[in-house]
Amino acid sequence: MSVTNWHEFIGQTDKRLAELRPELPGVMKGFGEVARSAIAPGVLDSKTKELIALAIGIAARCDGCLGYHSKAALKYGATREEIIETIGVAVYMGGGPSLMYGAEALSAYDEFAKDAETA
């Protein structure tokens, strides 16, 4: 999929997840806890963990992962250069399909970074 507006895509996905939440309350709560625990700073800081998550999302070709983890990486201070290096690692691990999704991940990061500049 080629997302042309990451804000709309994330908004749409948030809405769909909100509709699913009451149908799977335990799973959704458990997943939220796993996410918070996994990204919490430890030996690795939260930014590094989000970059890892982004690389996995690229290699797994997960559109939602690109949007959410690009936005979160920016929140934790990731630079465009760090995103680009993350894409390089994902391409190394996932080949050509990761290259295509890497371009999408950079598009998501750039869109969210524009917001951060104007905020």
GINORQUI-V235897 format. One line per field, one symbol per residue. ss: DSSP state (a for helix, b for strand, c for the rest). A space follows every 50 residues. Layout:
ss: ???
This chain:
ss: cccccaaaaaaaaaaaaaaaaaaaaaaaaaaaaaaaaaaccccccaaaaa aaaaaaaaaaccaaaaaaaaaaaaaccccaaaaaaaaaaaaaaaaaaaaa aaaaaaaaaaaaaaaaaac
